[in-house]
Amino acid sequence: MGTNLSGKTAVVTGSSKGIGYAIAESLAEAGANVLVSARNAEEVARAARALNARGSGHVVGVVCDVREHDDVRMLISRAVEEFGKLDILVNNAGVGGFAPVAEMSPELWEQVIDTNLTGLFYACHEAIPHLRSAGGGWIINIGSLAGKNAFPGAAAYNASKFGLIGFSEALMQEVRYDGIRVNYIMPGSVNTYFNQKEPDPENEWKLQPSDLAELVMDLLAFKSHALPSRIEVRPSMPPRK
């Protein structure tokens, strides 16, 4: 029997497709009311329609650019207005953006840092008072193995994901006694839409979005006296180099 989330309210950023969509789908199928969000209004509406047809929880689509504080404030407020409370925040919104530092434009740097790190702060900052009011809950941040493994051409992306780890570790210690459980997941290669690419059916060796969704559901079901704050997950058999 899976986790029963009936009566719970969840917000998932970056959830119109890929990893975020798979997480939102699992939450809705477990009975949670879910707000899906992304920047593209058409994709958000399509995702909400599809999820409402599949899950037992009610799904609402909200257009949100996590780089904009007002957008994030509105997203979190909408969850509370629609369903009366907030129990689960999954920070999945993220972008790639790769170039050597000497060739990287300030605009690319800002896009990556503002989406992957500042947007994370905005969502947590707005959500924490509501999670406290609900008596606790979960913040689950989707990071990357690039948060501990730097590589050339990825200075902005590495900085954002290294930052996510430090942010999550500090936040976990700040809110643990409020009953708010902070977890972060660090996946390796995932067959998804990352960096404006389409999922490739030939990449069966990669992790699938459903793998990350399953980990999120495992975290939500974990015993309250133990906190698995960090999970690393990678393809078990990548191509040999």
Wavefront OBJ file of the C-alpha trace (Angstrom):
o trace
v 0.000 0.000 0.000
v 1.378 3.418 -0.947
v 1.506 6.584 1.098
v -1.905 8.145 1.712
v -1.694 11.925 1.369
v -5.422 12.685 1.427
v -5.995 16.122 2.923
v -2.411 17.238 2.337
v -1.519 20.202 0.144
v 1.643 20.265 -1.960
v 3.378 22.819 -4.159
v 5.813 21.589 -6.798
v 7.835 24.167 -8.719
v 8.916 23.449 -12.272
v 6.263 20.764 -12.620
v 4.727 21.107 -16.073
v 6.911 18.261 -17.363
v 9.860 16.028 -16.536
v 10.863 15.358 -12.937
v 8.455 17.907 -11.451
v 5.512 16.487 -13.378
v 6.321 12.950 -12.237
v 6.499 14.142 -8.613
v 3.206 16.026 -8.901
v 1.600 12.959 -10.465
v 2.696 10.705 -7.602
v 1.467 13.222 -5.021
v -1.936 13.555 -6.703
v -2.299 9.797 -7.075
v -1.643 9.500 -3.328
v -4.555 11.882 -2.686
v -2.747 15.187 -2.163
v -4.056 18.463 -3.518
v -1.262 19.794 -5.720
v -0.295 23.116 -7.261
v 1.770 22.600 -10.399
v 3.727 25.551 -11.689
v 6.116 26.686 -14.394
v 6.661 29.732 -16.598
v 4.786 28.531 -19.683
v 1.032 29.050 -19.221
v 0.009 26.548 -21.895
v 2.217 23.801 -20.477
v 0.972 24.484 -16.937
v -2.677 24.255 -18.020
v -2.015 21.049 -19.958
v -0.249 19.457 -16.988
v -3.052 20.388 -14.571
v -5.691 18.918 -16.891
v -3.792 15.679 -17.321
v -3.093 15.277 -13.611
v -6.681 16.003 -12.620
v -7.733 13.158 -14.893
v -5.338 10.735 -13.188
v -5.074 11.504 -9.491
v -7.541 11.471 -6.630
v -6.256 14.810 -5.313
v -7.258 18.112 -6.892
v -4.612 19.771 -9.079
v -4.384 23.503 -9.794
v -2.021 25.024 -12.348
v -0.316 28.344 -11.567
v 2.064 30.236 -13.822
v 5.149 31.104 -11.798
v 8.670 32.276 -12.594
v 10.624 31.421 -9.460
v 13.073 34.218 -10.251
v 10.309 36.687 -9.370
v 9.567 37.027 -5.666
v 6.027 38.269 -6.306
v 5.292 35.215 -8.463
v 6.473 32.865 -5.727
v 4.542 34.732 -3.039
v 1.419 34.417 -5.158
v 2.032 30.699 -5.767
v 2.310 29.862 -2.072
v -0.619 32.111 -1.162
v -2.756 30.449 -3.822
v -2.111 27.026 -2.278
v -3.332 28.228 1.117
v -6.305 30.053 -0.393
v -7.396 27.005 -2.407
v -6.857 24.308 0.206
v -6.528 26.057 3.565
v -2.945 25.092 4.359
v 0.417 23.964 3.006
v 2.082 20.685 3.969
v 4.637 19.885 1.268
v 6.960 22.056 -0.814
v 9.034 20.425 -3.547
v 11.567 22.787 -5.092
v 12.270 21.316 -8.497
v 12.469 24.367 -10.806
v 15.900 24.568 -12.354
v 17.808 25.410 -15.505
v 21.135 24.470 -17.051
v 23.423 26.995 -18.653
v 26.961 26.033 -19.482
v 29.927 28.112 -20.630
v 33.495 28.790 -19.497
v 33.637 31.645 -17.012
v 35.590 33.880 -19.400
v 32.879 33.449 -22.026
v 29.829 33.389 -19.779
v 27.497 36.357 -20.059
v 26.267 38.015 -16.874
v 22.742 37.258 -18.119
v 23.441 33.506 -18.211
v 24.971 33.622 -14.723
v 21.943 35.465 -13.357
v 19.488 33.116 -15.042
v 21.071 30.027 -13.502
v 21.689 31.442 -10.022
v 18.347 33.241 -9.807
v 16.383 30.163 -10.894
v 18.274 27.412 -9.104
v 19.187 29.180 -5.880
v 17.370 32.476 -5.362
v 14.075 30.885 -6.426
v 14.705 28.161 -3.852
v 15.100 30.821 -1.163
v 11.940 32.652 -2.239
v 9.835 29.482 -2.088
v 11.142 28.395 1.305
v 10.890 31.925 2.724
v 7.227 32.152 1.729
v 6.327 28.560 2.654
v 7.852 28.244 6.120
v 5.251 30.366 8.003
v 2.454 28.271 6.476
v 4.231 24.997 7.231
v 4.655 26.141 10.813
v 0.962 27.031 10.993
v 0.103 23.545 9.770
v 2.156 22.005 12.580
v 5.028 20.938 10.346
v 5.566 19.448 6.938
v 8.194 18.751 4.313
v 10.560 20.771 2.145
v 12.201 18.599 -0.499
v 14.812 20.219 -2.722
v 15.869 18.621 -5.991
v 19.593 19.162 -6.382
v 22.194 17.371 -8.467
v 25.402 15.386 -8.154
v 26.857 18.522 -9.753
v 26.440 19.967 -6.257
v 29.558 18.080 -5.178
v 31.286 17.310 -8.488
v 32.497 20.409 -10.311
v 33.401 20.255 -13.994
v 34.663 22.737 -16.587
v 32.059 24.896 -18.249
v 29.598 24.477 -15.394
v 30.711 27.157 -12.937
v 27.265 28.738 -12.702
v 25.415 25.437 -12.505
v 27.902 23.992 -10.008
v 27.675 27.139 -7.875
v 23.883 26.929 -7.819
v 23.843 23.270 -6.813
v 26.684 23.562 -4.295
v 24.654 26.454 -2.881
v 21.518 24.327 -2.732
v 23.340 21.861 -0.490
v 24.575 24.532 1.906
v 21.175 26.218 1.952
v 19.357 22.940 2.608
v 21.729 21.880 5.379
v 21.349 25.209 7.189
v 17.587 25.291 6.710
v 17.223 21.750 8.017
v 18.810 22.830 11.303
v 16.715 25.990 11.507
v 13.284 24.370 11.181
v 13.656 20.810 12.447
v 12.086 21.668 15.817
v 9.076 23.152 14.033
v 8.321 19.700 12.680
v 9.480 20.732 9.202
v 11.612 18.061 7.573
v 14.113 19.321 5.004
v 15.468 16.789 2.544
v 17.419 17.146 -0.669
v 17.932 14.691 -3.494
v 21.033 14.714 -5.679
v 20.411 12.813 -8.925
v 22.914 12.024 -11.620
v 21.872 11.863 -15.277
v 18.081 11.889 -15.714
v 16.319 11.281 -19.030
v 14.311 14.472 -19.046
v 13.989 17.925 -20.636
v 17.052 19.357 -18.897
v 18.922 22.138 -20.705
v 16.202 22.416 -23.377
v 16.703 18.855 -24.609
v 14.002 16.284 -25.292
v 14.026 12.946 -23.429
v 15.777 10.333 -25.577
v 14.264 6.813 -25.635
v 17.770 5.534 -26.399
v 18.962 6.715 -22.970
v 17.413 3.864 -21.033
v 20.528 3.713 -18.871
v 19.675 7.100 -17.330
v 17.478 7.665 -14.318
v 13.820 8.279 -15.165
v 11.656 11.068 -13.700
v 9.573 8.371 -12.012
v 12.666 7.300 -10.036
v 12.858 10.740 -8.453
v 9.121 10.739 -7.776
v 9.465 7.411 -5.992
v 12.208 8.833 -3.773
v 10.024 11.811 -2.873
v 7.209 9.465 -1.869
v 9.653 7.401 0.207
v 10.752 10.547 2.055
v 7.151 11.497 2.800
v 6.562 8.022 4.248
v 9.728 7.948 6.348
v 9.429 7.540 10.111
v 9.273 10.852 11.932
v 12.102 10.082 14.367
v 14.665 9.726 11.549
v 15.631 12.344 8.970
v 17.277 11.193 5.725
v 18.437 14.696 4.897
v 20.491 13.864 1.795
v 19.957 11.253 -0.897
v 22.350 10.629 -3.777
v 21.039 8.595 -6.697
v 22.767 7.764 -9.963
v 22.341 5.416 -12.913
v 23.458 1.974 -11.848
v 25.119 1.109 -15.170
v 26.124 4.163 -17.213
v 28.019 3.590 -20.456
v 31.624 2.587 -19.876
v 34.122 5.339 -20.642
l 1 2 3 4 5 6 7 8 9 10 11 12 13 14 15 16 17 18 19 20 21 22 23 24 25 26 27 28 29 30 31 32 33 34 35 36 37 38 39 40 41 42 43 44 45 46 47 48 49 50 51 52 53 54 55 56 57 58 59 60 61 62 63 64 65 66 67 68 69 70 71 72 73 74 75 76 77 78 79 80 81 82 83 84 85 86 87 88 89 90 91 92 93 94 95 96 97 98 99 100 101 102 103 104 105 106 107 108 109 110 111 112 113 114 115 116 117 118 119 120 121 122 123 124 125 126 127 128 129 130 131 132 133 134 135 136 137 138 139 140 141 142 143 144 145 146 147 148 149 150 151 152 153 154 155 156 157 158 159 160 161 162 163 164 165 166 167 168 169 170 171 172 173 174 175 176 177 178 179 180 181 182 183 184 185 186 187 188 189 190 191 192 193 194 195 196 197 198 199 200 201 202 203 204 205 206 207 208 209 210 211 212 213 214 215 216 217 218 219 220 221 222 223 224 225 226 227 228 229 230 231 232 233 234 235 236 237 238 239 240 241
